[in-house]
């Protein structure tokens, strides 16, 4: 198969490198950053004349492949996905589809109209960990699901990196936190409970990463700060010890101490976390009711040390507890009383080197199987992924207005109905 790559950042390169390593050609790239564009050209063997600074220039060419990998910033997706489908490309589309509900629904409609395959990169559906949870639930391991507790533990240094200093710090230029970070989790809930969502309420805000919480004497940048050796958010502490690995690799392609120190001195990741222009939540609690009667609480928080999801799924006959960090899934069957020992077992799913617990490789394999006719549909086909995006948009509306939002009403107000 042949692919074009639109957006040669971290996510786009992961998908492209996997496909390229499997013998598939990346025939063209569009990337505004000249350094990233050149790296993509070299690593993916792309002809120099097919390297573009603007996606519009690539899409103006005759069709150059079977599919497009679109991994640009959130608000760029709509303007690239629609013309790509019209040109004849199937899409592997990084999440979120778009932070604008009308655009999400329009991309879904264009896929239907043009009969294009559009697979949204909800990669967690493809990881062995979450696939094992789904398998256990579908087998009746805990009986019919009644209620769910789901936690997205973002991690303190991660939220500071990505959502305070980083690209996704502002809802007006990227997405609200619940959309950008957690449409993954809302998608998992839809998939695991096997139902669309009926209504949602949500609460949260920006509690900590703002100027009023800056330590006395803190400077605007770590390079100028007298607290740089003691503050846990010092960019020197965050990035120098992990040189060559994420998240240091986001700062600069020059992964040397000199390169990182220069990026900290001059770039956005060297700013004080209390003096950035961020406005997205650093914590948010959401309550959901699904069409099949299942209820769920979803809590996302930047105030955790570890970066991992934890779940407790409570059914009529037992409960399932899952910890992504320890790679443990515990199935507990209810006892008849408080004296008898309950039946329980622990499962450790297969571990893989691929990112997102194997999900990054899994979704590309799924997409390739679709394109080659070896598979009928994808687990994260846009028809399924739209639901989580409506939930995320509705949750943000609920948070801002202090109301309970019905998903069907929300869809209709934004020009769509559930198929």
C-alpha positions as CSV (number, residue, x, y, z in Angstrom):
1,X,0.0,0.0,0.0
2,X,1.0,3.6,-0.5
3,X,0.5,6.4,2.0
4,X,0.9,10.2,2.2
5,X,1.7,11.7,5.6
6,X,0.2,15.0,6.7
7,X,1.9,16.1,9.9
8,X,5.3,14.5,10.6
9,X,5.3,15.1,14.4
10,X,5.6,12.4,17.0
11,X,2.3,10.6,16.2
12,X,2.5,10.9,12.5
13,X,6.0,9.4,12.4
14,X,5.0,6.5,14.7
15,X,2.3,5.4,12.4
16,X,4.3,6.0,9.2
17,X,7.5,4.3,10.5
18,X,5.4,1.2,11.4
19,X,3.8,1.0,8.0
20,X,7.1,1.7,6.2
21,X,8.8,-1.0,8.3
22,X,6.2,-3.4,7.0
23,X,7.2,-2.7,3.5
24,X,4.6,0.0,2.6
25,X,5.6,3.2,0.8
26,X,5.2,6.7,2.2
27,X,5.1,8.6,-1.1
28,X,4.8,12.2,0.2
29,X,4.8,14.3,3.3
30,X,3.4,17.7,4.3
31,X,5.0,19.2,7.4
32,X,5.4,22.9,8.1
33,X,8.5,22.4,10.3
34,X,11.5,22.2,7.9
35,X,13.6,20.0,10.3
36,X,10.8,17.5,10.9
37,X,10.1,17.5,7.2
38,X,13.7,16.6,6.4
39,X,13.8,13.9,9.0
40,X,10.6,12.3,7.5
41,X,12.2,12.5,4.0
42,X,15.2,10.7,5.1
43,X,13.7,8.1,7.4
44,X,10.7,7.3,5.1
45,X,12.6,7.4,1.8
46,X,10.3,10.2,0.4
47,X,11.4,11.9,-2.9
48,X,12.5,15.5,-2.2
49,X,10.0,16.8,-4.8
50,X,7.1,15.3,-2.8
51,X,8.0,17.1,0.5
52,X,5.6,20.0,1.1
53,X,5.4,22.7,3.8
54,X,1.7,22.9,3.4
55,X,-0.9,20.1,3.3
56,X,-2.9,22.1,0.7
57,X,0.0,21.8,-1.7
58,X,0.2,18.1,-1.2
59,X,-3.5,17.7,-1.7
60,X,-3.4,19.8,-4.8
61,X,-1.2,17.1,-6.5
62,X,-2.7,14.1,-8.3
63,X,-3.6,11.3,-5.9
64,X,-0.3,10.0,-4.6
65,X,-1.4,6.9,-2.6
66,X,-4.2,4.8,-1.3
67,X,-4.5,6.5,2.1
68,X,-3.5,9.6,4.1
69,X,-2.2,9.6,7.6
70,X,-3.4,12.9,9.1
71,X,-1.6,13.7,12.4
72,X,-1.6,17.5,12.5
73,X,-3.0,19.8,15.3
74,X,-6.6,19.3,16.3
75,X,-8.1,22.3,14.6
76,X,-6.3,21.5,11.3
77,X,-8.0,18.1,10.8
78,X,-11.3,19.4,9.2
79,X,-9.6,21.5,6.5
80,X,-7.4,18.5,5.6
81,X,-9.7,15.5,6.0
82,X,-12.5,16.8,3.8
83,X,-10.3,17.5,0.7
84,X,-8.3,14.3,1.3
85,X,-11.4,12.2,1.1
86,X,-12.6,14.2,-1.9
87,X,-9.2,13.5,-3.6
88,X,-9.8,9.8,-3.0
89,X,-7.7,9.0,0.1
90,X,-8.8,6.7,2.9
91,X,-7.8,8.2,6.2
92,X,-6.0,7.2,9.4
93,X,-7.0,10.2,11.4
94,X,-5.3,11.2,14.7
95,X,-7.7,11.9,17.5
96,X,-9.5,14.1,18.2
97,X,-11.4,14.2,14.9
98,X,-12.0,17.9,15.7
99,X,-12.9,19.9,18.8
100,X,-15.9,21.4,16.8
101,X,-19.0,19.2,16.9
102,X,-20.2,20.4,13.5
103,X,-16.9,19.5,11.9
104,X,-16.9,16.1,13.6
105,X,-20.3,15.3,12.1
106,X,-19.3,16.8,8.7
107,X,-16.2,14.5,8.5
108,X,-18.4,11.5,9.3
109,X,-20.9,12.5,6.7
110,X,-18.2,13.0,4.0
111,X,-16.8,9.6,4.8
112,X,-20.2,8.1,4.2
113,X,-20.8,10.2,1.1
114,X,-17.5,9.3,-0.5
115,X,-17.4,5.8,0.8
116,X,-13.9,6.4,2.3
117,X,-12.5,4.4,5.2
118,X,-11.8,6.7,8.1
119,X,-10.1,5.1,11.1
120,X,-9.7,7.4,14.1
121,X,-6.6,6.8,16.3
122,X,-8.4,5.6,19.4
123,X,-5.4,3.3,19.8
124,X,-6.4,2.0,23.3
125,X,-9.1,-0.2,21.7
126,X,-6.2,-2.1,20.1
127,X,-4.0,-2.7,23.2
128,X,-3.8,-6.2,24.7
129,X,-4.7,-4.7,28.1
130,X,-8.0,-3.2,27.1
131,X,-8.8,-5.9,24.7
132,X,-8.5,-8.4,27.6
133,X,-10.9,-6.3,29.7
134,X,-13.4,-6.2,26.8
135,X,-13.0,-10.0,26.3
136,X,-13.7,-10.6,30.0
137,X,-16.8,-8.4,30.1
138,X,-18.2,-9.9,26.9
139,X,-17.7,-13.4,28.4
140,X,-19.9,-12.5,31.4
141,X,-17.1,-12.6,33.9
142,X,-18.9,-10.1,36.2
143,X,-22.4,-10.5,34.8
144,X,-24.3,-7.5,33.3
145,X,-22.4,-4.3,33.9
146,X,-24.2,-1.9,36.3
147,X,-21.7,0.9,37.0
148,X,-18.1,1.9,36.2
149,X,-15.5,4.1,37.9
150,X,-12.8,5.1,35.4
151,X,-9.7,7.3,36.2
152,X,-7.4,8.9,33.7
153,X,-4.3,9.6,35.8
154,X,-2.5,12.1,33.6
155,X,0.5,12.5,35.8
156,X,1.8,15.8,37.2
157,X,4.9,16.2,35.0
158,X,2.8,15.2,31.9
159,X,0.1,17.7,32.4
160,X,2.8,20.4,33.0
161,X,4.5,19.4,29.8
162,X,1.6,18.9,27.4
163,X,-1.3,20.9,28.8
164,X,0.4,23.9,30.5
165,X,3.6,24.5,28.5
166,X,2.7,22.4,25.4
167,X,0.6,22.4,22.3
168,X,-2.6,21.5,24.0
169,X,-2.6,24.2,26.7
170,X,-5.5,26.2,25.2
171,X,-9.0,25.2,24.3
172,X,-9.3,27.9,21.7
173,X,-6.2,26.9,19.7
174,X,-6.4,23.1,20.3
175,X,-9.1,21.4,22.3
176,X,-10.6,21.3,25.8
177,X,-8.7,18.7,28.0
178,X,-11.6,16.2,28.1
179,X,-11.5,16.2,24.3
180,X,-7.8,16.2,23.5
181,X,-6.7,13.8,26.3
182,X,-9.8,11.9,27.2
183,X,-11.9,11.3,24.1
184,X,-9.7,8.0,24.4
185,X,-11.4,7.3,27.7
186,X,-14.9,8.2,26.7
187,X,-14.4,5.9,23.6
188,X,-13.3,3.1,25.9
189,X,-16.4,3.5,28.1
190,X,-18.7,3.3,25.1
191,X,-16.9,0.2,23.8
192,X,-16.7,-1.5,27.2
193,X,-20.3,-1.0,28.3
194,X,-21.6,-1.6,24.8
195,X,-23.9,1.4,24.5
196,X,-24.2,5.0,23.4
197,X,-24.4,7.7,26.1
198,X,-27.7,9.3,27.1
199,X,-26.7,12.2,29.3
200,X,-23.7,13.8,31.0
201,X,-22.8,16.2,33.8
202,X,-19.3,17.5,34.4
203,X,-17.4,19.6,36.9
204,X,-13.8,20.9,37.1
205,X,-11.5,23.7,36.1
206,X,-8.0,25.1,36.3
207,X,-7.1,24.9,40.0
208,X,-3.3,25.1,40.2
209,X,-1.3,26.0,37.1
210,X,-1.9,29.8,37.3
211,X,0.0,32.9,38.4
212,X,-1.5,33.2,41.9
213,X,0.1,29.8,42.8
214,X,3.6,30.8,41.6
215,X,6.3,30.5,44.4
216,X,7.5,33.9,45.6
217,X,10.3,35.1,43.4
218,X,9.5,32.8,40.5
219,X,10.6,34.2,37.1
220,X,8.7,33.9,33.8
221,X,11.3,31.4,32.5
222,X,13.2,28.7,34.2
223,X,16.5,29.9,32.7
224,X,16.1,33.2,34.7
225,X,14.6,31.7,37.8
226,X,16.4,31.7,41.2
227,X,14.3,28.6,42.1
228,X,15.4,26.5,39.1
229,X,17.3,24.0,41.3
230,X,14.6,23.5,43.8
231,X,11.3,23.8,41.9
232,X,9.9,20.4,40.8
233,X,8.6,22.0,37.6
234,X,12.0,23.3,36.6
235,X,12.5,22.5,32.9
236,X,16.0,21.4,33.7
237,X,14.6,18.7,36.0
238,X,11.9,17.8,33.6
239,X,13.9,17.3,30.4
240,X,17.7,16.9,31.0
241,X,17.4,13.6,32.8
242,X,15.4,12.0,30.0
243,X,17.4,13.4,27.1
244,X,16.7,11.3,23.9
245,X,13.3,10.1,25.2
246,X,9.8,11.6,25.5
247,X,9.1,14.3,26.5
248,X,12.6,15.8,26.0
249,X,12.3,14.8,22.3
250,X,9.4,17.2,21.9
251,X,11.6,20.3,22.7
252,X,14.2,19.9,19.9
253,X,15.6,17.5,17.4
254,X,19.0,18.3,18.9
255,X,19.0,15.8,21.7
256,X,22.2,16.9,23.4
257,X,22.6,18.7,26.6
258,X,23.5,21.8,24.7
259,X,20.5,21.5,22.4
260,X,18.1,21.0,25.3
261,X,19.5,23.8,27.3
262,X,19.0,26.1,24.3
263,X,15.5,24.9,23.8
264,X,14.7,25.5,27.5
265,X,16.3,29.0,27.3
266,X,14.3,30.1,24.2
267,X,11.4,27.8,23.6
268,X,7.9,27.3,25.1
269,X,8.9,24.4,27.3
270,X,11.2,26.7,29.3
271,X,8.4,28.8,30.6
272,X,7.3,28.8,34.2
273,X,4.3,26.6,34.6
274,X,2.6,29.3,36.7
275,X,3.2,32.0,34.0
276,X,2.0,30.3,30.8
277,X,-1.1,31.2,28.7
278,X,-2.8,27.9,29.4
279,X,-6.6,27.8,30.1
280,X,-7.5,24.1,29.9
281,X,-8.6,22.2,33.0
282,X,-6.1,20.5,35.2
283,X,-8.9,18.3,36.8
284,X,-12.4,17.3,35.7
285,X,-15.0,14.9,37.1
286,X,-17.8,13.7,34.8
287,X,-20.9,11.6,35.4
288,X,-22.4,9.7,32.6
289,X,-25.6,7.7,32.0
290,X,-25.7,5.3,29.0
291,X,-28.6,4.3,26.9
292,X,-28.5,0.7,28.4
293,X,-28.8,2.1,31.9
294,X,-25.2,1.7,32.9
295,X,-23.8,4.7,34.9
296,X,-20.2,5.8,35.1
297,X,-18.0,8.3,36.8
298,X,-14.9,9.5,34.9
299,X,-12.2,11.4,36.6
300,X,-9.2,13.0,34.8
301,X,-6.5,14.6,36.9
302,X,-3.1,16.0,36.5
303,X,-2.5,15.5,40.3
304,X,-1.1,12.0,40.2
305,X,2.5,10.7,40.1
306,X,2.0,7.9,37.7
307,X,0.6,8.1,34.2
308,X,-1.9,5.2,34.0
309,X,-5.6,4.4,33.7
310,X,-7.4,2.6,36.5
311,X,-10.9,1.1,36.2
312,X,-13.4,-0.6,38.5
313,X,-16.3,-2.2,36.6
314,X,-19.1,-3.4,38.8
315,X,-21.5,-6.0,37.5
316,X,-24.4,-8.1,38.8
317,X,-22.2,-11.0,39.7
318,X,-18.8,-9.5,40.4
319,X,-16.3,-6.7,39.8
320,X,-13.4,-6.1,37.5
321,X,-10.5,-4.0,38.7
322,X,-7.8,-3.0,36.2
323,X,-4.5,-1.1,36.6
324,X,-2.7,-0.1,33.4
325,X,0.5,0.7,35.3
326,X,0.8,-2.7,36.9
327,X,-0.7,-4.5,33.9
328,X,-3.1,-6.3,36.2
329,X,-6.8,-7.2,35.7
330,X,-8.5,-8.7,38.7
331,X,-11.8,-10.5,38.4
332,X,-13.7,-10.9,41.7
333,X,-16.9,-13.0,41.9
334,X,-19.2,-12.0,44.8
335,X,-19.3,-14.2,47.9
336,X,-22.5,-15.2,49.6
337,X,-21.5,-13.7,52.9
338,X,-18.7,-11.8,54.7
339,X,-17.1,-15.0,55.9
340,X,-16.6,-17.1,52.8
341,X,-13.6,-16.4,50.7
342,X,-14.6,-14.9,47.3
343,X,-13.5,-16.4,44.0
344,X,-10.9,-14.2,42.3
345,X,-8.2,-14.4,39.7
346,X,-5.6,-12.0,38.2
347,X,-4.8,-11.7,34.6
348,X,-1.6,-10.1,33.2
349,X,-2.1,-9.4,29.5
350,X,0.6,-9.6,26.9
351,X,3.2,-6.8,27.1
352,X,4.5,-5.2,23.9
353,X,7.1,-2.6,23.0
354,X,4.7,-0.7,20.8
355,X,3.4,2.6,22.2
356,X,0.1,2.8,24.1
357,X,0.5,-0.8,25.3
358,X,0.6,-2.1,21.8
359,X,-2.2,0.1,20.5
360,X,0.0,2.1,18.1
361,X,1.0,-1.0,16.2
362,X,-2.4,-2.6,16.5
363,X,-4.3,0.3,14.9
364,X,-1.9,0.4,11.9
365,X,-2.2,-3.3,11.4
366,X,-6.0,-2.9,11.5
367,X,-5.9,-0.1,9.0
368,X,-3.7,-2.2,6.6
369,X,-6.0,-5.1,6.9
370,X,-8.9,-2.9,5.9
371,X,-7.1,-1.4,2.9
372,X,-6.0,-4.9,1.7
373,X,-9.5,-6.4,2.1
374,X,-8.5,-8.8,4.8
375,X,-11.0,-7.2,7.3
376,X,-14.5,-5.8,7.0
377,X,-14.3,-2.9,9.5
378,X,-12.1,-1.3,12.1
379,X,-12.7,-1.2,15.9
380,X,-12.3,2.6,15.7
381,X,-14.2,3.3,12.5
382,X,-15.4,6.9,12.5
383,X,-19.0,5.7,12.9
384,X,-18.1,4.5,16.4
385,X,-15.6,7.3,17.3
386,X,-18.1,10.1,16.8
387,X,-20.0,9.1,19.9
388,X,-17.0,9.8,22.2
389,X,-16.5,13.2,20.6
390,X,-20.2,14.2,21.1
391,X,-19.8,13.1,24.7
392,X,-16.6,15.2,25.2
393,X,-18.2,18.3,23.7
394,X,-21.3,17.8,25.7
395,X,-19.3,17.3,28.9
396,X,-17.5,20.5,28.3
397,X,-20.7,22.3,27.7
398,X,-22.1,20.8,30.9
399,X,-19.0,21.9,32.8
400,X,-19.2,25.5,31.6
401,X,-23.0,25.9,32.0
402,X,-23.6,23.8,35.1
403,X,-26.3,21.7,33.4
404,X,-27.0,18.1,32.5
405,X,-26.7,17.7,28.7
406,X,-28.6,15.0,26.8
407,X,-26.5,13.7,24.0
408,X,-29.3,13.3,21.5
409,X,-30.3,16.9,22.0
410,X,-26.7,18.0,21.7
411,X,-26.3,16.2,18.4
412,X,-29.5,17.7,17.0
413,X,-28.4,21.3,18.0
414,X,-25.1,20.7,16.1
415,X,-26.7,19.3,12.9
416,X,-26.6,15.6,13.4
417,X,-28.6,12.6,14.7
418,X,-27.3,9.3,15.9
419,X,-27.4,6.7,13.0
